[in-house]
Amino acid sequence: MPTPVTDEAPRILSLWQGSWAAALATGVLVWGLIIWSVIFHRRSRSKVEVPTQTRYNMPIEALYTIVPFIIIAVLFYFTARDESDLLKTSKKPDHVINVVGFQWSWAFNYLENVDGKKSTTNINSSELSAIPDKWKKSAPAGAEGVYDAGIPGTKNPQTGNPGPTLWLPKGETVQFVLTSRDVIHSFWVVPFLMKQDVIPGHTNVFEVTPNKEGTFMGKCAELCGVDHSRMLFNVKVVSPERYREHLKELAKKGQNGYLPSGIEQTDHARNAETKNT
């Protein structure tokens, strides 16, 4: 498994390891019973007879009904517990980034107050109309924003890896707001050990706190069309100071404001989720 690089990833790794351990134990038991049956219940070469038939053995039937139920219940409990914790979001994370999936690359809207002025907010921009109001409120006051985007031929200048590069600050909470312009994609940063679908007309959100600097690989994990394999990107985790410098560099390049975030949610679904922890 990849080495975790966020505060949340070890919980996912533990869940995976526990699931694999349970699957391996179950597999060993089943394989053992199959081998035992093959060896001890093979047909005799000297005698041709119908072996003893066993029917309606209640203890055995109860065993192979109850044991799988217990296994499933335990796996369900740990999965539900961890999923509930991993999908918690805060009202005011340190940073909010709108990740936009489109055929065949990615765009990143940094909902940040780059110039430090609260009067220059652009949070109600039409480009962000696909994002429900509750997630816009998570952005800092005065967020006029900057953006970056790629094409399949974009490469990271330092590593040469294909795809645009998403910058993140180490040790600070980042809330990802996932939107799509066309079809279903899936946002997957491999060492985060977590991925989430990017769905047109629906907003998914999750948070992470990166704890290791470096450049890591990301990709689309949902078959989204002919060039799905080219929907790659990079995640560069740097110090908070270097992250803020990068935002100013994007502003100097003229990449101010936001790119269109995606397909707007329908009226019955928009802003329907009011719970925020």
C-alpha positions in Angstrom: 0.0 0.0 0.0 1.2 3.6 -0.6 2.8 5.4 2.3 0.1 7.8 3.8 0.8 11.5 3.4 -2.2 13.0 5.2 -3.5 12.9 8.8 -6.6 11.0 7.6 -4.9 8.3 5.5 -3.6 6.0 8.3 -7.2 5.3 9.3 -8.0 4.2 5.7 -4.8 2.1 5.6 -5.9 0.4 8.9 -9.3 -0.3 7.4 -7.8 -1.9 4.3 -5.3 -4.0 6.3 -8.1 -5.2 8.6 -10.3 -6.1 5.6 -7.5 -8.0 3.9 -6.6 -9.9 7.1 -10.3 -10.9 7.5 -10.4 -11.9 3.8 -7.2 -13.9 4.1 -8.4 -15.7 7.2 -11.7 -16.6 5.5 -9.8 -17.8 2.4 -7.4 -20.0 4.4 -10.4 -21.6 6.1 -12.2 -22.2 2.9 -9.1 -23.5 1.1 -8.4 -25.8 4.0 -11.9 -27.3 4.0 -11.7 -27.8 0.2 -8.3 -29.6 0.5 -9.6 -31.6 3.5 -12.6 -32.8 1.6 -10.6 -33.7 -1.5 -8.2 -35.8 0.6 -10.5 -37.5 3.1 -13.6 -37.9 1.1 -12.1 -39.1 -2.2 -13.7 -42.1 -3.8 -12.1 -45.5 -2.8 -10.5 -47.5 -5.6 -11.4 -50.8 -4.0 -15.0 -50.2 -3.1 -17.8 -48.6 -5.1 -20.5 -47.4 -2.8 -22.6 -44.4 -2.0 -21.0 -42.5 0.9 -22.9 -41.6 4.0 -25.3 -38.8 3.3 -25.7 -35.9 5.8 -28.9 -33.9 5.6 -30.5 -31.3 7.8 -27.6 -30.9 10.2 -28.8 -27.9 12.1 -25.6 -27.1 14.0 -23.6 -26.9 10.7 -26.4 -24.9 8.9 -26.5 -22.5 11.8 -22.7 -22.2 11.7 -22.5 -21.3 8.1 -25.4 -18.8 8.4 -24.3 -17.1 11.6 -20.5 -16.8 10.9 -20.8 -15.0 7.6 -23.3 -12.6 9.2 -20.9 -11.9 12.0 -18.1 -11.2 9.5 -20.2 -8.9 7.4 -21.5 -7.1 10.5 -18.0 -6.5 11.8 -16.7 -5.2 8.5 -19.8 -3.0 8.1 -19.3 -1.5 11.6 -15.6 -0.5 11.0 -16.4 0.8 7.5 -19.3 2.9 8.6 -17.3 4.2 11.6 -14.4 5.2 9.5 -16.4 6.6 6.6 -18.4 8.8 9.0 -15.2 10.2 10.4 -13.4 10.7 7.1 -16.4 12.6 5.5 -16.7 15.1 8.3 -16.3 18.7 7.2 -15.6 21.8 9.1 -17.3 25.2 8.7 -14.1 27.1 8.3 -11.2 25.0 7.0 -7.9 26.6 6.4 -8.3 26.4 2.6 -11.0 25.6 0.1 -10.2 24.3 -3.4 -12.7 23.6 -6.1 -11.5 20.6 -8.2 -13.1 20.6 -11.6 -13.0 17.5 -13.7 -13.5 17.7 -17.5 -12.7 15.7 -20.6 -9.7 15.3 -20.5 -7.9 17.0 -17.6 -8.4 19.0 -14.4 -8.8 22.6 -13.2 -8.2 23.9 -9.8 -10.1 27.0 -8.4 -8.3 28.2 -5.2 -11.0 30.0 -3.2 -8.4 32.1 -1.4 -8.0 35.7 -0.2 -4.8 36.2 -2.2 -4.5 40.0 -1.8 -5.5 40.1 1.9 -8.4 42.5 1.3 -11.9 41.4 2.4 -13.5 43.9 0.0 -12.3 42.1 -3.1 -14.4 38.9 -2.7 -15.5 37.2 -5.8 -17.2 34.2 -4.2 -20.5 34.8 -5.9 -19.0 34.6 -9.3 -21.1 33.0 -12.0 -18.2 30.6 -12.6 -18.9 29.1 -9.2 -22.7 28.8 -9.7 -22.5 24.9 -9.6 -21.3 25.0 -6.0 -24.0 25.2 -3.3 -24.0 28.2 -1.0 -23.1 26.1 2.1 -19.7 25.2 0.6 -19.0 28.8 -0.6 -19.4 29.9 3.0 -16.4 27.7 3.9 -14.2 29.9 1.9 -12.3 32.8 3.7 -13.6 36.3 3.7 -12.5 38.3 0.7 -11.8 35.2 -1.5 -11.2 36.7 -4.9 -9.5 33.5 -6.0 -6.9 32.3 -8.5 -7.0 29.2 -10.7 -4.9 26.8 -12.6 -5.8 24.2 -15.3 -4.3 21.6 -17.5 -4.6 19.6 -20.7 -3.5 16.0 -21.3 -0.2 17.3 -22.6 0.6 19.4 -19.5 3.6 18.3 -17.4 5.0 19.1 -14.0 8.1 21.2 -14.6 10.1 19.7 -11.8 9.4 16.0 -12.2 8.2 15.8 -15.8 5.1 13.8 -14.7 2.0 14.4 -16.9 -0.9 16.5 -15.9 -1.4 19.9 -14.1 -0.2 20.4 -10.6 -2.4 21.1 -7.5 -0.5 22.9 -4.8 -1.3 22.2 -1.1 0.1 23.5 2.2 1.6 21.1 4.7 -0.1 20.9 8.1 -3.2 22.9 7.1 -6.7 21.6 6.5 -7.8 21.6 2.9 -11.5 21.2 1.8 -12.0 19.9 -1.7 -15.2 20.8 -3.4 -15.6 18.4 -6.4 -17.5 19.4 -9.5 -17.7 18.2 -13.1 -18.3 19.9 -16.4 -19.4 16.9 -18.4 -19.4 13.2 -17.2 -18.6 11.4 -14.0 -14.9 11.5 -13.1 -13.1 10.4 -9.8 -10.6 12.5 -7.9 -7.9 10.1 -6.6 -4.6 11.2 -5.0 -2.8 7.8 -4.6 -1.0 8.4 -1.3 -4.1 10.0 0.2 -5.6 6.4 0.1 -8.9 8.0 -0.7 -10.9 8.9 -3.8 -14.3 10.4 -4.4 -16.5 10.7 -7.5 -16.7 14.0 -9.4 -20.4 14.1 -10.6 -22.0 16.5 -12.9 -24.9 18.3 -11.2 -23.9 17.0 -7.7 -21.2 18.3 -5.3 -19.0 16.0 -3.3 -16.8 17.3 -0.5 -14.0 16.0 1.7 -11.1 17.3 3.7 -7.5 16.3 4.3 -4.5 17.7 6.2 -1.3 17.0 4.3 1.6 16.1 6.6 4.5 15.3 4.2 6.1 17.6 1.6 6.7 16.3 -1.9 5.1 15.7 -5.3 2.6 12.9 -5.5 0.6 11.3 -8.3 -3.1 11.7 -8.9 -5.5 10.4 -11.5 -9.1 9.9 -12.5 -10.3 6.6 -11.2 -13.6 6.5 -13.1 -13.8 5.3 -16.8 -14.9 8.6 -18.3 -14.3 8.1 -22.0 -11.7 7.5 -24.7 -8.9 9.5 -23.1 -9.6 8.5 -19.5 -6.1 7.2 -19.1 -4.7 10.7 -19.8 -6.6 12.4 -17.0 -3.5 12.6 -14.7 -2.4 15.3 -12.3 0.1 16.0 -9.6 -0.2 17.2 -6.1 2.7 19.2 -4.7 2.7 19.6 -0.9 4.8 22.6 0.3 5.2 24.8 3.3 2.3 27.2 4.0 4.6 30.1 3.1 5.5 28.6 -0.3 1.9 27.9 -0.9 0.9 31.5 -0.5 3.8 32.5 -2.8 2.4 30.2 -5.4 -1.0 31.8 -5.2 0.5 35.2 -5.8 2.5 33.8 -8.7 -0.8 32.6 -10.3 -2.2 36.1 -9.7 0.8 37.7 -11.4 0.3 35.5 -14.4 -3.2 36.9 -14.8 -5.0 33.7 -13.5 -7.3 35.7 -11.3 -10.9 34.7 -10.4 -12.2 31.3 -11.3 -12.8 28.9 -14.2 -16.3 27.5 -14.8 -16.9 24.9 -12.1 -19.3 22.6 -13.8 -23.0 21.7 -14.4 -25.3 23.5 -11.9 -27.3 21.4 -9.6 -31.1 21.2 -10.1 -33.3 23.3 -7.9 -34.6 20.4 -5.8 -31.1 19.3 -4.9 -29.3 22.6 -4.7 -28.5 23.6 -1.1 -30.6 20.7 0.2 -27.9 19.4 2.5 -27.9 21.7 5.4 -26.0 19.7 8.0 -22.5 20.9 8.6 -20.3 19.6 11.4 
